[in-house]
Structures are given as structure tokens and as C-alpha cells.
Amino acid sequence: MVSDLTIHVDTKAIEAALTRLSNHDIKDALVQSLNTIAKGARLAVQDRMAEVFDNPKPFTLNGFYNKPAKPNDLTAWVATRDNAPGGSPAIRYLGPQIYGGQRDMKKFEQRLRFVSEGQYVVPGTGLNLGPGDDLPRSLIMQILSRLDLAANNNLNMSDKTRRRLAKQNKIARGGTSEYFVGREKGRGRPTGIYKLVGPGKVIQVLRFVPKAPTYSVRLPVEQIVEAKIAAYAPAVLRRAVQHALRKNLS
């Protein structure tokens, strides 16, 4: 997966227009301009994240950084952070949003594999989420906590409750909590995580699916960066040149 987007500027044309300036001044102007442009492009990506994602966390927003230009390296990058101490880098779960296609299995899905039988997880029919909304982290942590108790053999759902749920075409396997794993009849494949919300009332909070969910492109980073460069670069370069000229004339 390509994670670096390099900004190219025709430095020869600019140098020809700045023959009155020293080579040092020219490079300083270019370095300043490239770094300003790259920062503006990165901020444009962050702005789009805030538009297409539901309340993205700082970790996600900071999933991109700028590789700064230097006098001996007149390139600046908008790149993804490929390392995240203690966790997964943002690009691992942002990749499908940037490029489209199937996503990798998330960490909480891996933790649920002992009840999902290795399936992927999507929002259940009982959750009131808007299009594109992510599963609330608080809900995921609560379910994982409850199922940890269930995994420790604290399985005390009453036979009456089990029979009632079986009539709803769900075979319950639960414990001390209100959450339980629903299973198909016959093969007994797990279908999702369900929640008892009242007497005789059950909702599906997580649904298990055998194939990785497929995403459409929601964050076209390359197009965002290129559009920002096209709109932003001429003015930034012009200001840098004017500043260098004023500095030499003063």
C-alpha cells in the first residue's frame, strides 16, 4: 500500500525567475513554500475526515504527518504514520476508506473470534446508527467485558429464557450479563451478539458476517492533496518570492 504523496514543484522555472537572488535565498524560499503547502494539504485531509467520519478521535486525525523539505532535499510529503506504539497505525483501518475494498479484521473482532468463529462484525439491526457511523467504542468495551465473564463459565441464563429465545429462532449462549451470542438452528453458526432489553424483548447489537465488509472510497487522500496543492501553491510560492526579494532589497 503506497502511503506517501510527494509534492513536485518545477524548481528550474522558479530559479530562472529569481536570478537576482542568491542560491541560498532561492532554496530558503522553496523550502518554506513546500513545507507550507504540505502542511496545508495535510490539514485539508484532516478537515475532510471531520466531514466524513463521526467524531474522529485525535489518533485518527493525526494518522498523517508532513515530511519536511530541506535545502538539500526539495521535496515535502503528506504521508501516513506506519507505526503506532501500543496499537495499530491509523492507516490499517483508514486504508479501505482511502482506497476502497475489503478491510482487515479489527482488534476487537479478533478478540471475539472465540464466539464468532472467526467471522467479521458489523452493526446489528437493533443499533440506531446513521450511514457510515462506526460502532461506539463504549459498546464494544462493554460487550467484551461481559463476554469475558461468560467465557469464565458464569453461564446462568435460565432455561425459561433459553426456551423463549429459541422460539425467536435464536439459540442463546450467555451468562450473567444481558448480552449473549445468538446461533442459527441446525448448523448452529453464531449470527451475532444480542441484548435482552426487557421481558421477552431482544435486539441484535452486533451481526456476524463470514466475509470482510467492503467499503467505498470516503477519504480520497490523493485527490484532496492534489486539489489543495493546485489551489494553494501559486499564492504560497508568490508570497515566499516576495518575502525573499524584500529581504534582499532591505
N, C-alpha and C positions, 0 to 999 in steps of 0.2 A: 504494500500500500504506500503510495507516494504521499508524504506528509509535508514537503517543503514547496513553497511557492516563491520563486525568485523574481525580484523586480529588476527589469533590464532598462537601462537608460542609454541613449545614444550619446556617450560622453565626447566623442570626436566633434560632433556638431556644436556641442556646448563649448568645448575648448576653443574652437575656431572663433566663436563669438566673444571670447574673453581673452583675446591675445594681449590686451593691455595689462592683464593681471598675471601675477607670478603663478608658477605651477603649484606652489603651496596653497595660495589663495583659491585656485580653481578646485583643488581636491577638498579643501575645507568646505567650500560651498556645496560640492557634490555630496560629501559625507553627511552634512547637515540636512540637505534636501532628502536624500534617500532614507535617512532614519525618520524624518518627519512623515514622509509618505508611508513608510512601512507601519509606523505607529497608527496613522490614520486608517490604514487598511485593516489592521488588527481590531481597532475599536469598531469599525464598521461590521466586522464579523460578530463581535460581542453584541452590538445593537440588534442584529438580525436574530441572534439567539434569544434575546429578551422578547422578541416578537413571536417566534415560532414555538418556543418551549414554555411550559407552565412553571413560572417562578424558578428559573435555573439557579442552581447554587453557585457560589463563588468558585468552587473547584471546577465546575463545568465551564464557566465563563473564562476562567484562567487556563483553559486547556490549550490555548495558543500563546505564542510568545514571538518576539522580534529578535532575529539575529541581526545585530547592528553592522552597518557598513563601517569601514576603516579606510584611512588614506591609501593603504596598500591592498585593499580589497573592496572595490566599489560595487558591492552587492549587498542588498538587505533582504532578509527573508521574513515571511509570515509562516511560521511552522507550528506543528502540533508538538506538545510535550509528550515524549515517548516513554518517560519514566515517571512513576508516582510512588514515592516511598510509602510502604504500608498499604498499598491498594493498587487498583488498576488505573492506567492512564486514561484520560478522558477520551482519547482517540479510539479506544477499544469499543466504547459504546456510542461514540459520535460517528464512527465510520459509516454505518448504514444510513444515518441521517444526511451525511455529506455525499455519499456515492450511491445510495440506494442498495437494495438487495437484502440478503439474509443477514441477521445479526448473530454474534457469538452468544453462547449461554452465559447468563449473568451469574454473579457470585451467589445470590440468594436462590437462584434456580438450582445451582449445584448443591446447595445445602438441602434443598427439597427433594433431591433425587431419590432418597430412600422411600419417599411416599408417592412421588410422581412417576417412578420407574423410568427416570431419565428423560421425561418429557419437558417441553418448554412451558412457560407460564405467561398467560395474558389476562387482562382484567376480566372478572366474571360478570355474568349478566346482572347480578344484583348490585353492582357498583354504579354509582351515578357519575361517571367520568365523561368529560367532553371529548370531542375528536382530538386524538394526538396527546391526550393527557397521560402522564406516567402514573404508575401505581404509587400511592403515598408511602413514603418510607416508614412512617409510623405504623401503618397497617402491616407492612412486610415484617417489621421487627416484632410486632405483637404476635403474628401468626407463627413465626419461627420460635418465639419463646414458648407459646402454647404447645407446639408440636414437639419441642424438646421434652416437655413434660410427658406427652403421650408416648414418646419413644422410650421413656423410662418405665414403661409398663403400668402407668397410672391410668388404666383403661377401665373406667367405671360407668360408662354410659349405660343406662338401664335397658333391659330387654324390651320394655314397652316403647321406649324412644326408638330403639333399633327397628322394631316392627313397624312403627309409624313411618319412619324414613324409608323402609323397604317398600312400602305401599306407594311411595312417591318415586319409585324406580331408582332409589339410591340405596346402596348398602353402606351403612355408616361404620367407620372405624375411628373412634375418637377417644377422648379421655376426660380429664377433669374440666376442660375448658369448653367454651361454646363452639369452638372450631372443630371440624372433623373432615376426614377425607371421604369423598363420595366415590363410589365404584359402580361400574356397569354390572348388570346381571350377566350371567353366563360366563364370559371370559374374565370378568372381574377387573377389567382395566380401570385404573383410577381416572376419574374425569375432572377432578378439581377439589378445591377447598371450599367447604360450605360452612355457614354460620347459623346457629339457632338464634333467632331474634325474637322469638315469642312462642307461646304454646302452639305447636303444630305448624309453625312458620319457619321456613328455611330459605336462605338466599345463597347464591353462589358468589363468592368473593374473588376466587382465583379459578381460572379454567386451564386445564392441561391440554396441550396440543402436541402431537408427535413430531411435527416439522417446525423448523425455525421460522418465526414470523418474518415476513418480507416487508420492507419499508420503501416508500417512495422518497425521493430527494426532498428534504425540507431545509437543508442548510448548504446551498451550493457555494462552498467557500471560494473556489477558484473564480467563479463569476463575480462574487461580491468583491473580492480583492481587485480583480481587473477593472471593474466598473469604478471603484474608488480611485485607483491609480489614474485612469483616464480623466476623471473629473477633477482630481486634486493635484496631480503632478505639475501641470503647467504653472499654476499660481505659486506653488511652493518653490519651484525652481526659479521663477522670476524674482520672488522676494529674496531668495538666497543670493542671486546675482547682484541685485540692487544693494543688498547689505555689503557684499564684498567690494563693490565699486565705491560706495560711500566711505568705507573703511580706508580704501587706498587714496581717496581724494582728500580725506581729512588731515 
